[in-house]
């Protein structure tokens, strides 16, 4: 397939480019160290041989990522289940999800799709703020990722957004692949998941016809991701206090690396992925004369409603809500043992936070809010 050159800086590597990308990665000392860390028993030459035998990006995912994520779910979770009964396995979709984990949101989805007998995985939208190391940029492009360019001057940003939108339309219409994209830039640190209009506006910079027709062409599926425990919860709480207390505080690349590592390796309890029906019928039913801003607001609200109503709630969510409100309104959803267990968990997570002026009460409130918000939004959606 002929891919327009304008997509070259952001698209994944094509099969004919993989061989060169592998050699570049294998000659990088940091990448070799990562391989050794992940597969300590396997000689580097054997890993290199395995890589070179992968002729497509999907081969690479099946050889390296699929097994890695499955093993990880065995070690660091109590399992993940997937409800895709609302969509057709033979079609391609843009999966638009709430954003829980920097790396795993899309990686787990890929495994779930393959387990559910979809014919392919997803091309993954990833922000360039996470790709400061050139070898990481190469690795994600081997792994079917396309790059979302951020922090550009306004004029360049418009051009980059248009190219991104056009590429997404190209993936769905021409490559007949799936896409995963978060419904907002960055994770919702308080788990109050809200779709950003800006993401929808970017998507309508590609395609043809009315705004609704342009979104229809992407076949958007709202995807709910529910974790029983978020390994990064204490890091997010810490971030809230730093933002509150330190003027102009911003995360550095090292913070993202710690979040990635903690999110991947930390214990997550039960995980649930749930696909809502594709948005196409909803979009067809919208008034064609809606003002632009009203159109984006209604679509964002519909996506939020679909994500919220398909959450899976755990005892931790209900306990957090009662602790936050200082009542026992949700006690029918948990036992005394489950409440005691969650309180113990919260105390242990808070103990991991090391700050000079540690505000225990504030940090606890932030942490409880993260677990309570899915329950609040779920009940509002129902």
The 8 nearest C-alpha neighbors of each residue, nearest first, counted from 0:
[[1, 2, 174, 173, 3, 13, 14, 15],
 [0, 2, 3, 4, 173, 174, 13, 6],
 [1, 3, 0, 4, 6, 7, 5, 169],
 [2, 4, 5, 6, 1, 7, 166, 169],
 [5, 3, 6, 7, 2, 8, 1, 10],
 [4, 6, 3, 7, 8, 162, 2, 9],
 [5, 7, 4, 9, 8, 10, 3, 166],
 [6, 8, 4, 5, 9, 10, 3, 2],
 [9, 7, 6, 10, 5, 146, 4, 11],
 [10, 8, 146, 145, 7, 6, 11, 147],
 [9, 11, 145, 7, 6, 8, 12, 146],
 [12, 10, 140, 143, 144, 145, 141, 13],
 [13, 11, 140, 141, 16, 17, 10, 14],
 [12, 14, 16, 15, 11, 17, 56, 55],
 [15, 13, 55, 17, 16, 54, 12, 56],
 [14, 16, 13, 17, 18, 12, 54, 55],
 [17, 15, 13, 14, 18, 19, 12, 20],
 [18, 16, 20, 14, 19, 15, 21, 12],
 [17, 19, 21, 20, 16, 22, 51, 15],
 [20, 18, 22, 21, 17, 16, 23, 15],
 [19, 21, 17, 23, 18, 22, 24, 16],
 [22, 20, 24, 18, 23, 19, 25, 17],
 [23, 21, 25, 19, 24, 20, 26, 18],
 [22, 24, 20, 26, 21, 25, 19, 27],
 [25, 23, 21, 27, 22, 26, 134, 20],
 [24, 26, 22, 27, 23, 21, 31, 30],
 [25, 27, 23, 24, 22, 28, 31, 30],
 [28, 26, 24, 30, 25, 29, 31, 23],
 [27, 29, 31, 30, 32, 26, 25, 24],
 [30, 28, 32, 31, 27, 33, 134, 34],
 [29, 31, 33, 32, 27, 28, 34, 24],
 [32, 30, 34, 28, 29, 33, 35, 27],
 [31, 33, 35, 29, 30, 34, 36, 28],
 [32, 34, 36, 30, 35, 31, 37, 29],
 [35, 33, 31, 37, 32, 36, 38, 30],
 [34, 36, 39, 32, 38, 33, 37, 31],
 [35, 37, 33, 34, 39, 38, 32, 31],
 [38, 36, 34, 35, 39, 33, 32, 67],
 [37, 39, 35, 41, 40, 36, 34, 42],
 [40, 38, 35, 36, 41, 37, 34, 42],
 [39, 41, 38, 42, 35, 37, 36, 43],
 [40, 42, 38, 39, 43, 45, 46, 35],
 [43, 41, 45, 44, 40, 46, 39, 35],
 [42, 44, 46, 45, 47, 41, 35, 31],
 [45, 43, 47, 46, 42, 48, 41, 49],
 [44, 46, 48, 47, 43, 42, 49, 41],
 [47, 45, 43, 49, 44, 48, 50, 42],
 [48, 46, 44, 50, 45, 49, 43, 51],
 [47, 49, 45, 51, 46, 50, 44, 52],
 [50, 48, 46, 52, 47, 51, 45, 53],
 [51, 49, 47, 52, 48, 53, 46, 21],
 [50, 52, 48, 53, 49, 47, 18, 21],
 [51, 53, 49, 50, 54, 48, 58, 59],
 [54, 52, 58, 59, 51, 50, 55, 49],
 [53, 55, 52, 14, 58, 56, 17, 51],
 [56, 54, 14, 58, 57, 53, 59, 17],
 [57, 55, 59, 58, 141, 142, 143, 60],
 [56, 58, 60, 59, 55, 61, 120, 119],
 [59, 57, 55, 53, 61, 56, 60, 62],
 [60, 58, 56, 62, 57, 53, 61, 63],
 [61, 59, 64, 57, 63, 58, 62, 65],
 [60, 62, 65, 58, 59, 63, 64, 57],
 [63, 61, 59, 60, 58, 64, 65, 66],
 [64, 62, 60, 61, 59, 65, 66, 67],
 [63, 65, 60, 67, 66, 68, 61, 62],
 [64, 66, 61, 68, 67, 110, 60, 63],
 [67, 65, 69, 68, 64, 70, 63, 62],
 [66, 68, 64, 70, 65, 69, 71, 63],
 [69, 67, 71, 65, 70, 66, 64, 72],
 [68, 70, 66, 72, 71, 67, 65, 73],
 [71, 69, 73, 67, 68, 72, 66, 74],
 [70, 72, 68, 74, 73, 69, 75, 67],
 [73, 71, 76, 69, 75, 70, 74, 78],
 [74, 72, 70, 71, 75, 76, 69, 78],
 [75, 73, 71, 72, 76, 70, 266, 77],
 [74, 76, 266, 72, 71, 73, 265, 267],
 [77, 75, 268, 267, 72, 78, 266, 269],
 [76, 78, 269, 268, 73, 79, 75, 72],
 [79, 77, 76, 269, 72, 270, 73, 80],
 [78, 80, 270, 271, 269, 81, 77, 72],
 [79, 81, 271, 272, 270, 78, 82, 111],
 [80, 82, 272, 273, 271, 83, 111, 79],
 [81, 83, 273, 84, 274, 272, 80, 85],
 [84, 82, 274, 85, 86, 273, 81, 275],
 [83, 85, 86, 82, 274, 87, 276, 275],
 [84, 86, 276, 83, 275, 274, 87, 277],
 [87, 85, 84, 276, 83, 88, 277, 274],
 [86, 88, 89, 90, 85, 84, 83, 91],
 [89, 87, 117, 90, 86, 116, 118, 91],
 [88, 90, 87, 117, 91, 118, 86, 116],
 [91, 89, 88, 87, 92, 86, 175, 177],
 [92, 90, 177, 176, 175, 171, 89, 93],
 [93, 91, 177, 218, 219, 94, 178, 220],
 [92, 94, 178, 219, 177, 218, 179, 217],
 [95, 93, 179, 220, 92, 178, 219, 221],
 [96, 94, 221, 180, 181, 182, 222, 220],
 [97, 95, 222, 181, 182, 223, 221, 98],
 [96, 98, 182, 181, 192, 223, 224, 99],
 [99, 97, 186, 181, 100, 96, 187, 104],
 [100, 98, 186, 97, 104, 101, 224, 187],
 [99, 101, 103, 104, 102, 262, 98, 186],
 [102, 100, 259, 103, 104, 99, 262, 98],
 [103, 101, 100, 104, 259, 106, 105, 263],
 [102, 104, 106, 100, 105, 107, 101, 263],
 [105, 103, 100, 106, 107, 102, 108, 99],
 [104, 106, 108, 103, 107, 109, 179, 123],
 [107, 105, 103, 109, 108, 104, 110, 102],
 [106, 108, 110, 109, 105, 103, 104, 111],
 [109, 107, 105, 111, 106, 110, 112, 104],
 [110, 108, 120, 112, 106, 107, 111, 105],
 [109, 111, 107, 113, 108, 112, 65, 114],
 [110, 112, 108, 114, 109, 113, 115, 107],
 [113, 111, 115, 109, 117, 114, 110, 108],
 [114, 112, 116, 110, 115, 117, 111, 109],
 [113, 115, 111, 116, 112, 110, 117, 109],
 [114, 116, 112, 113, 117, 111, 88, 83],
 [117, 115, 113, 114, 118, 112, 88, 119],
 [118, 116, 88, 112, 113, 119, 115, 89],
 [119, 117, 116, 113, 120, 89, 88, 112],
 [118, 120, 117, 113, 121, 176, 112, 177],
 [119, 121, 109, 112, 177, 113, 122, 118],
 [122, 120, 177, 178, 123, 179, 109, 176],
 [121, 123, 178, 143, 144, 177, 179, 145],
 [122, 124, 144, 179, 121, 178, 145, 125],
 [123, 125, 145, 180, 144, 146, 179, 147],
 [126, 124, 146, 147, 123, 145, 127, 144],
 [127, 125, 147, 128, 146, 129, 148, 149],
 [126, 128, 130, 129, 148, 147, 146, 149],
 [129, 127, 126, 130, 131, 149, 252, 148],
 [130, 128, 127, 126, 131, 255, 252, 125],
 [131, 129, 127, 136, 132, 128, 135, 133],
 [130, 132, 129, 133, 128, 127, 136, 135],
 [131, 133, 135, 130, 134, 136, 129, 137],
 [134, 132, 136, 135, 137, 131, 130, 138],
 [135, 133, 137, 136, 132, 138, 24, 30],
 [136, 134, 138, 132, 137, 133, 130, 139],
 [135, 137, 133, 130, 134, 139, 138, 140],
 [138, 136, 134, 140, 135, 139, 141, 133],
 [137, 139, 135, 141, 140, 136, 134, 142],
 [140, 138, 142, 141, 144, 136, 137, 135],
 [139, 141, 11, 144, 137, 142, 138, 143],
 [142, 140, 138, 139, 12, 143, 56, 11],
 [141, 143, 139, 140, 144, 56, 138, 60],
 [144, 142, 122, 11, 140, 141, 56, 123],
 [145, 143, 123, 140, 122, 11, 139, 142],
 [146, 144, 10, 124, 9, 11, 123, 125],
 [145, 147, 9, 125, 126, 124, 127, 148],
 [146, 148, 126, 125, 127, 124, 149, 145],
 [147, 149, 127, 146, 126, 159, 150, 151],
 [148, 150, 151, 147, 127, 126, 128, 156],
 [151, 149, 152, 148, 156, 128, 153, 127],
 [150, 152, 156, 149, 155, 153, 148, 154],
 [151, 153, 155, 154, 156, 150, 157, 149],
 [154, 152, 156, 155, 151, 157, 150, 158],
 [153, 155, 157, 156, 152, 158, 151, 159],
 [156, 154, 158, 157, 152, 153, 151, 159],
 [155, 157, 153, 159, 151, 154, 158, 152],
 [158, 156, 160, 154, 155, 159, 161, 153],
 [157, 159, 155, 161, 156, 160, 162, 154],
 [158, 160, 156, 162, 157, 161, 155, 163],
 [161, 159, 163, 157, 162, 158, 201, 156],
 [162, 160, 164, 158, 204, 163, 159, 165],
 [161, 163, 165, 159, 160, 164, 166, 158],
 [162, 164, 160, 166, 161, 165, 159, 167],
 [165, 163, 205, 202, 167, 161, 166, 162],
 [166, 164, 205, 162, 168, 167, 163, 161],
 [165, 167, 169, 163, 164, 168, 162, 170],
 [168, 166, 170, 164, 169, 165, 163, 171],
 [167, 169, 165, 171, 166, 170, 172, 206],
 [168, 170, 166, 173, 172, 167, 171, 165],
 [171, 169, 174, 167, 168, 173, 176, 172],
 [170, 172, 175, 168, 169, 176, 173, 174],
 [171, 173, 169, 175, 170, 168, 174, 216],
 [174, 172, 169, 175, 170, 171, 168, 176],
 [173, 175, 170, 176, 171, 172, 169, 0],
 [176, 174, 171, 173, 172, 170, 91, 177],
 [175, 177, 174, 171, 170, 91, 121, 178],
 [176, 178, 121, 92, 91, 93, 122, 171],
 [179, 177, 93, 122, 121, 123, 94, 92],
 [178, 180, 94, 123, 93, 121, 95, 124],
 [179, 181, 95, 124, 94, 182, 123, 178],
 [182, 180, 96, 183, 95, 98, 97, 179],
 [183, 181, 194, 96, 95, 97, 195, 180],
 [184, 182, 195, 181, 194, 185, 198, 193],
 [183, 185, 186, 181, 182, 195, 198, 126],
 [186, 184, 183, 187, 98, 181, 101, 188],
 [185, 187, 98, 188, 99, 184, 100, 183],
 [188, 186, 190, 189, 192, 191, 185, 98],
 [187, 189, 190, 186, 235, 369, 191, 236],
 [188, 190, 369, 191, 187, 368, 365, 372],
 [191, 189, 187, 369, 192, 188, 372, 373],
 [192, 190, 189, 372, 187, 193, 373, 369],
 [191, 193, 190, 187, 97, 194, 303, 98],
 [194, 192, 303, 195, 191, 183, 182, 299],
 [193, 195, 182, 299, 183, 303, 196, 192],
 [196, 194, 183, 197, 198, 193, 182, 299],
 [195, 197, 199, 198, 295, 200, 299, 194],
 [196, 198, 200, 195, 199, 201, 183, 202],
 [199, 197, 201, 196, 200, 195, 202, 183],
 [198, 200, 202, 196, 201, 197, 203, 295],
 [201, 199, 197, 203, 202, 198, 196, 204],
 [200, 202, 198, 199, 204, 203, 160, 164],
 [203, 201, 164, 199, 204, 200, 205, 198],
 [202, 204, 205, 200, 201, 213, 210, 214],
 [205, 203, 161, 201, 202, 164, 200, 206],
 [206, 204, 165, 164, 203, 202, 168, 161],
 [205, 207, 213, 168, 165, 203, 204, 216],
 [208, 206, 213, 209, 205, 212, 210, 216],
 [207, 209, 212, 213, 210, 206, 211, 203],
 [208, 210, 212, 211, 213, 207, 287, 203],
 [211, 209, 213, 212, 203, 214, 208, 291],
 [210, 212, 214, 209, 213, 282, 215, 283],
 [213, 211, 215, 209, 214, 210, 208, 216],
 [212, 214, 206, 210, 216, 215, 211, 203],
 [215, 213, 211, 216, 217, 212, 203, 210],
 [214, 216, 212, 279, 218, 217, 213, 211],
 [215, 217, 213, 214, 218, 212, 206, 168],
 [216, 218, 215, 214, 219, 93, 168, 171],
 [219, 217, 92, 215, 216, 93, 279, 277],
 [218, 220, 93, 278, 277, 217, 92, 94],
 [219, 221, 277, 94, 95, 93, 275, 278],
 [222, 220, 95, 275, 302, 96, 306, 94],
 [221, 223, 96, 274, 273, 95, 306, 94],
 [224, 222, 306, 273, 272, 96, 310, 309],
 [223, 225, 272, 271, 97, 222, 226, 273],
 [226, 224, 271, 270, 311, 310, 223, 272],
 [227, 225, 270, 228, 269, 267, 229, 271],
 [226, 228, 268, 269, 313, 267, 270, 225],
 [229, 227, 267, 226, 268, 230, 266, 269],
 [228, 230, 232, 231, 267, 226, 227, 262],
 [231, 229, 265, 262, 232, 266, 228, 261],
 [232, 230, 234, 229, 233, 262, 261, 235],
 [231, 233, 235, 229, 234, 230, 236, 366],
 [232, 234, 236, 235, 231, 348, 237, 349],
 [235, 233, 237, 231, 236, 232, 238, 258],
 [234, 236, 238, 232, 237, 233, 188, 231],
 [237, 235, 233, 239, 238, 234, 362, 365],
 [238, 236, 234, 240, 235, 239, 233, 241],
 [237, 239, 235, 241, 236, 240, 242, 234],
 [240, 238, 236, 242, 237, 241, 243, 235],
 [241, 239, 243, 237, 242, 238, 244, 236],
 [240, 242, 238, 244, 243, 245, 239, 237],
 [243, 241, 239, 240, 248, 245, 244, 238],
 [242, 244, 240, 241, 245, 239, 246, 238],
 [245, 243, 241, 242, 240, 246, 248, 239],
 [246, 244, 248, 241, 242, 243, 247, 240],
 [245, 247, 248, 244, 242, 243, 241, 249],
 [246, 248, 245, 249, 242, 244, 243, 241],
 [249, 247, 245, 246, 242, 241, 250, 244],
 [250, 248, 247, 251, 242, 241, 238, 246],
 [249, 251, 254, 252, 248, 255, 253, 238],
 [250, 252, 253, 254, 249, 255, 256, 248],
 [253, 251, 255, 254, 256, 250, 129, 131],
 [252, 254, 256, 251, 255, 257, 250, 258],
 [255, 253, 257, 251, 252, 256, 250, 258],
 [256, 254, 258, 252, 253, 257, 259, 251],
 [255, 257, 259, 253, 258, 254, 260, 252],
 [256, 258, 254, 260, 259, 255, 261, 253],
 [259, 257, 255, 261, 256, 260, 262, 254],
 [260, 258, 256, 262, 257, 261, 101, 255],
 [259, 261, 257, 263, 262, 258, 264, 256],
 [262, 260, 258, 265, 264, 263, 259, 257],
 [263, 261, 259, 260, 230, 265, 231, 258],
 [262, 264, 260, 261, 265, 259, 103, 102],
 [263, 265, 261, 262, 260, 75, 266, 71],
 [266, 264, 230, 261, 262, 263, 75, 267],
 [267, 265, 75, 76, 230, 268, 264, 228],
 [268, 266, 228, 76, 229, 227, 75, 226],
 [267, 269, 76, 77, 227, 228, 266, 270],
 [268, 270, 77, 227, 78, 76, 226, 79],
 [271, 269, 79, 226, 225, 78, 227, 80],
 [270, 272, 80, 225, 79, 224, 81, 311],
 [273, 271, 81, 224, 223, 80, 82, 225],
 [272, 274, 82, 223, 222, 81, 309, 83],
 [275, 273, 222, 83, 221, 82, 85, 220],
 [274, 276, 221, 85, 220, 305, 222, 277],
 [275, 277, 85, 86, 220, 278, 274, 221],
 [278, 276, 220, 219, 279, 218, 275, 86],
 [277, 279, 281, 219, 280, 220, 282, 276],
 [278, 280, 215, 282, 281, 277, 218, 283],
 [281, 279, 283, 282, 278, 284, 277, 215],
 [280, 282, 284, 278, 283, 279, 285, 277],
 [283, 281, 279, 284, 280, 285, 211, 278],
 [284, 282, 280, 281, 285, 279, 211, 212],
 [283, 285, 281, 282, 280, 286, 287, 279],
 [286, 284, 282, 283, 287, 281, 211, 289],
 [285, 287, 288, 289, 284, 283, 294, 282],
 [286, 288, 289, 285, 211, 209, 284, 283],
 [289, 287, 286, 290, 285, 291, 294, 293],
 [288, 290, 287, 286, 294, 293, 291, 285],
 [289, 291, 293, 292, 294, 288, 287, 295],
 [292, 290, 294, 293, 289, 295, 210, 296],
 [293, 291, 295, 294, 290, 296, 289, 196],
 [292, 294, 296, 290, 291, 295, 297, 289],
 [293, 295, 291, 297, 292, 296, 289, 290],
 [296, 294, 298, 292, 297, 293, 196, 299],
 [295, 297, 293, 299, 294, 298, 300, 292],
 [298, 296, 300, 294, 299, 295, 301, 293],
 [297, 299, 301, 295, 300, 296, 302, 294],
 [300, 298, 302, 296, 194, 301, 297, 295],
 [301, 299, 303, 297, 298, 302, 296, 304],
 [300, 302, 304, 298, 303, 299, 297, 305],
 [301, 303, 305, 299, 304, 300, 221, 306],
 [304, 302, 300, 306, 301, 305, 307, 193],
 [303, 305, 301, 307, 302, 306, 380, 308],
 [306, 304, 302, 308, 303, 307, 275, 301],
 [305, 307, 223, 303, 309, 304, 308, 221],
 [306, 308, 377, 304, 309, 310, 305, 376],
 [309, 307, 377, 380, 305, 310, 306, 304],
 [310, 308, 306, 307, 223, 273, 305, 311],
 [311, 309, 307, 308, 223, 225, 312, 306],
 [310, 312, 225, 309, 271, 313, 224, 226],
 [311, 313, 310, 316, 374, 314, 373, 225],
 [312, 314, 315, 316, 227, 311, 317, 332],
 [313, 315, 333, 317, 316, 318, 332, 337],
 [316, 314, 318, 313, 317, 319, 341, 370],
 [317, 315, 370, 371, 319, 314, 313, 318],
 [316, 318, 320, 314, 319, 315, 329, 321],
 [317, 319, 315, 321, 320, 316, 338, 314],
 [320, 318, 367, 322, 371, 316, 317, 321],
 [321, 319, 371, 317, 323, 318, 322, 324],
 [320, 322, 326, 324, 318, 327, 323, 319],
 [323, 321, 325, 319, 324, 320, 318, 326],
 [322, 324, 320, 321, 325, 319, 367, 364],
 [325, 323, 321, 322, 326, 320, 327, 319],
 [324, 326, 322, 323, 321, 327, 320, 328],
 [327, 325, 321, 324, 328, 322, 323, 329],
 [326, 328, 330, 321, 329, 325, 322, 318],
 [329, 327, 330, 326, 321, 331, 320, 317],
 [330, 328, 331, 327, 332, 317, 321, 318],
 [329, 331, 332, 327, 333, 328, 334, 318],
 [330, 332, 329, 333, 334, 328, 327, 317],
 [333, 331, 330, 329, 314, 317, 334, 318],
 [334, 332, 314, 330, 331, 337, 338, 335],
 [335, 333, 337, 336, 338, 330, 332, 331],
 [334, 336, 338, 337, 339, 333, 340, 330],
 [337, 335, 339, 334, 338, 340, 333, 341],
 [338, 336, 340, 334, 335, 339, 333, 341],
 [337, 339, 335, 341, 336, 340, 318, 342],
 [340, 338, 336, 342, 337, 341, 343, 335],
 [339, 341, 337, 343, 338, 342, 336, 344],
 [342, 340, 344, 338, 343, 339, 315, 337],
 [343, 341, 345, 339, 344, 340, 338, 346],
 [342, 344, 340, 346, 341, 345, 339, 347],
 [343, 345, 341, 347, 342, 346, 348, 340],
 [346, 344, 342, 348, 347, 343, 349, 341],
 [345, 347, 349, 343, 344, 348, 350, 342],
 [346, 348, 350, 344, 345, 349, 343, 351],
 [349, 347, 345, 350, 351, 346, 233, 344],
 [350, 348, 346, 351, 347, 352, 345, 233],
 [349, 351, 347, 348, 352, 346, 353, 345],
 [352, 350, 349, 348, 353, 347, 233, 234],
 [353, 351, 350, 349, 354, 237, 233, 348],
 [352, 354, 351, 355, 357, 350, 237, 349],
 [353, 355, 357, 356, 352, 237, 358, 241],
 [354, 356, 357, 353, 358, 352, 241, 244],
 [357, 355, 354, 358, 353, 244, 359, 240],
 [356, 358, 354, 355, 359, 353, 352, 362],
 [357, 359, 361, 360, 362, 356, 240, 354],
 [360, 358, 362, 361, 357, 363, 349, 364],
 [361, 359, 363, 362, 358, 364, 365, 357],
 [362, 360, 364, 363, 358, 359, 365, 240],
 [363, 361, 365, 359, 364, 360, 236, 358],
 [362, 364, 366, 360, 365, 361, 359, 367],
 [363, 365, 361, 367, 362, 366, 368, 360],
 [366, 364, 362, 368, 363, 367, 236, 361],
 [365, 367, 363, 369, 368, 364, 236, 362],
 [366, 368, 319, 364, 370, 369, 365, 371],
 [367, 369, 371, 365, 366, 370, 372, 364],
 [370, 368, 189, 190, 366, 367, 371, 372],
 [369, 371, 316, 367, 368, 319, 372, 373],
 [370, 372, 320, 368, 316, 319, 374, 369],
 [373, 371, 375, 374, 191, 370, 369, 368],
 [372, 374, 376, 375, 371, 377, 370, 190],
 [375, 373, 377, 372, 371, 376, 316, 378],
 [376, 374, 372, 378, 373, 377, 379, 371],
 [377, 375, 379, 373, 378, 374, 307, 372],
 [378, 376, 307, 374, 380, 308, 379, 375],
 [377, 379, 381, 375, 380, 376, 374, 308],
 [378, 380, 376, 377, 381, 375, 307, 308],
 [381, 379, 377, 308, 378, 304, 376, 307],
 [380, 378, 379, 308, 377, 307, 376, 304]]
